[in-house]
């Protein structure tokens, strides 16, 4: 686990270094999308910190935050109306109600109407289909969370959580590359897949890991 966390931190540094460019413009929409993507990466860093401290159940709860922050970032760029972007760009004390913001399921439904997101949407739906109930359990102190608090958190499961988090960070990195408007910067992000392959989950391996995480909580 220690080696994975160290390599994951290096992956994060490489991602941030690669996309360390200004947004393509200073529109409120782009800047809000950037902020949400960076928040997603911040959650990933906090997840690794908690894992290193032996607080795996709290780390899993943060993975849901990481997932939602990334999804919100993409939604802001491609789906949000101007009033929603303005709401997310103002300080909370401005008094604007957040009732007009869609929850996760509605954001994913909106993604289905954007052809540009055809490649991304299946990854987000897969995670929600296999892992959402267990993630909710960790957030809301449900059976999964209490079971792990009582019986301990299996190392293989913790490793897969870190690797799934790294997958989500890669998606956030690609999105940030898009927001810079720099041609081919996404390809530079994707090249990190090779260098840091051991920190990531790929296709069928990823599906099995998500499903196993869900079933593990149910059977314990």
C-alpha positions in Angstrom: 0.0 0.0 0.0 2.8 2.4 0.9 4.4 2.0 -2.6 1.0 2.5 -4.3 0.3 5.7 -2.3 3.8 7.1 -3.2 3.3 6.3 -6.9 -0.2 7.7 -6.8 1.2 11.0 -5.4 3.7 11.1 -8.2 0.9 10.5 -10.7 -1.0 13.4 -9.2 2.0 15.7 -9.4 2.6 14.7 -13.0 -1.1 15.3 -13.9 -1.1 18.8 -12.3 2.2 19.6 -14.0 0.9 18.6 -17.4 -2.2 20.7 -17.2 -0.7 23.7 -15.5 -1.9 26.2 -18.1 -4.4 29.0 -18.0 -8.0 28.2 -19.1 -8.7 28.9 -22.7 -10.6 32.0 -21.7 -11.8 33.7 -18.5 -15.5 33.0 -18.9 -17.4 32.3 -15.7 -18.3 28.9 -17.1 -14.8 27.7 -17.8 -13.4 29.0 -14.5 -16.2 27.2 -12.6 -15.5 24.0 -14.4 -11.8 24.3 -13.6 -12.5 24.9 -10.0 -14.8 21.8 -9.8 -12.1 19.6 -11.5 -9.4 20.9 -9.1 -11.7 20.1 -6.2 -12.0 16.6 -7.5 -8.2 16.3 -7.5 -8.1 17.8 -4.0 -10.5 15.1 -2.8 -8.2 12.4 -4.3 -5.2 13.8 -2.4 -7.3 13.8 0.8 -8.3 10.2 0.1 -4.6 9.1 -0.1 -3.8 11.0 3.1 -6.6 9.1 4.9 -5.5 5.8 3.5 -2.0 6.4 4.7 -3.3 7.2 8.2 -5.3 4.0 8.3 -8.7 5.7 7.9 -9.9 3.7 5.0 -13.7 4.1 5.6 -13.4 7.9 5.6 -11.3 7.6 2.5 -14.0 5.7 0.7 -16.6 8.4 1.6 -14.3 11.0 0.0 -14.2 8.9 -3.2 -17.9 9.7 -3.7 -17.0 13.4 -3.2 -14.3 13.1 -5.8 -16.6 11.4 -8.3 -19.4 14.0 -7.9 -17.0 17.0 -8.1 -15.6 15.7 -11.4 -19.1 15.0 -12.7 -20.1 18.5 -11.7 -17.1 20.0 -13.5 -18.1 18.3 -16.8 -21.8 19.2 -16.3 -20.9 22.9 -15.8 -19.0 23.0 -19.1 -21.4 21.2 -21.3 -24.9 21.2 -19.7 -25.5 23.9 -17.1 -27.6 27.0 -18.0 -26.1 30.4 -17.4 -28.1 30.9 -14.2 -26.7 27.6 -12.7 -23.2 28.6 -13.6 -23.7 32.0 -11.9 -25.1 30.2 -8.8 -21.9 28.1 -8.6 -19.6 31.1 -9.2 -21.0 33.3 -6.4 -20.1 33.0 -2.7 -22.7 31.1 -0.5 -23.5 34.3 1.4 -24.9 35.8 -1.8 -28.1 34.0 -0.8 -28.8 32.1 -4.0 -30.7 28.8 -3.5 -29.0 25.7 -4.7 -32.3 24.0 -5.4 -31.8 24.6 -9.1 -28.7 22.3 -9.2 -29.3 18.8 -10.4 -28.2 15.8 -8.4 -25.9 13.1 -9.9 -28.5 11.1 -11.8 -29.9 14.2 -13.5 -26.4 15.2 -14.5 -25.7 11.8 -16.1 -29.0 12.0 -17.9 -28.0 15.4 -19.3 -24.6 13.9 -20.5 -26.5 11.4 -22.6 -27.7 14.4 -24.7 -24.2 15.6 -25.4 -22.5 13.5 -28.2 -19.1 14.8 -27.2 -19.5 12.8 -23.9 -20.2 9.5 -25.5 -16.9 8.0 -24.4 -17.0 9.4 -20.9 -20.6 8.5 -19.9 -20.2 4.7 -19.8 -17.4 5.0 -17.3 -19.5 7.1 -15.0 -22.6 5.0 -15.3 -20.6 1.8 -14.7 -19.2 3.2 -11.4 -22.7 4.3 -10.3 -24.2 1.0 -11.2 -21.8 -1.2 -9.4 -20.5 1.0 -6.5 -23.0 3.7 -5.6 -24.9 1.8 -2.9 -21.7 1.0 -1.0 -20.4 4.5 -1.4 -23.6 5.9 0.0 -23.3 3.5 2.9 -19.8 4.9 3.8 -21.1 8.5 3.5 -24.2 7.9 5.6 -22.7 5.5 8.2 -24.6 2.5 6.8 -24.0 -1.2 7.0 -20.8 -1.2 4.9 -19.2 1.6 6.9 -20.0 0.1 10.3 -18.9 -3.4 9.2 -15.5 -2.0 8.1 -15.2 0.1 11.3 -15.9 -3.0 13.3 -14.0 -5.7 11.4 -11.3 -3.8 9.7 -10.7 -2.8 6.0 -9.2 -5.5 3.8 -6.0 -4.3 2.1 -6.9 -5.6 -1.4 -10.1 -3.5 -1.2 -8.2 -0.4 0.0 -5.8 -0.8 -2.9 -8.6 -1.0 -5.4 -10.2 2.2 -3.9 -6.9 4.1 -4.4 -6.6 2.8 -7.9 -10.2 3.8 -8.7 -9.5 7.2 -7.3 -6.5 7.5 -9.6 -8.7 6.6 -12.5 -11.0 9.4 -11.6 -8.1 11.7 -11.3 -7.0 10.8 -14.8 -10.4 11.8 -16.1 -10.2 15.1 -14.2 -6.8 15.6 -15.8 -8.1 15.0 -19.3 -10.9 17.4 -18.6 -8.6 20.1 -17.4 -6.5 19.6 -20.5 -9.6 20.3 -22.6 -10.3 23.5 -20.6 -6.9 24.9 -21.6 -7.8 24.8 -25.2 -4.3 23.5 -26.0 -4.3 21.1 -28.9 -3.1 17.5 -28.1 -2.7 18.3 -24.4 -5.1 15.5 -23.6 -2.7 13.1 -25.3 0.0 14.1 -22.9 -2.2 13.3 -20.0 -3.1 9.9 -21.5 0.6 9.1 -21.9 0.7 8.9 -18.1 -1.3 5.7 -18.3 1.8 3.9 -19.4 4.2 5.3 -16.8 1.7 4.8 -13.9 -0.2 1.7 -15.1 0.3 0.0 -11.8 -1.7 2.8 -10.1 -4.7 2.4 -12.3 -7.5 -0.1 -13.1 -8.3 -0.9 -16.7 -11.6 -2.0 -18.3 -12.6 -5.5 -17.1 -10.3 -5.3 -14.1 -12.0 -2.1 -13.1 -15.5 -3.5 -13.4 -14.5 -6.5 -11.3 -13.0 -4.3 -8.6 -16.1 -2.1 -8.4 -18.4 -5.1 -8.2 -16.2 -6.8 -5.6 -16.2 -3.7 -3.4 -20.0 -3.7 -3.5 -20.4 -7.4 -2.8 -17.7 -7.4 -0.1 -19.7 -5.0 2.0 -22.9 -7.1 1.5 -21.4 -10.4 2.5 -19.5 -9.3 5.6 
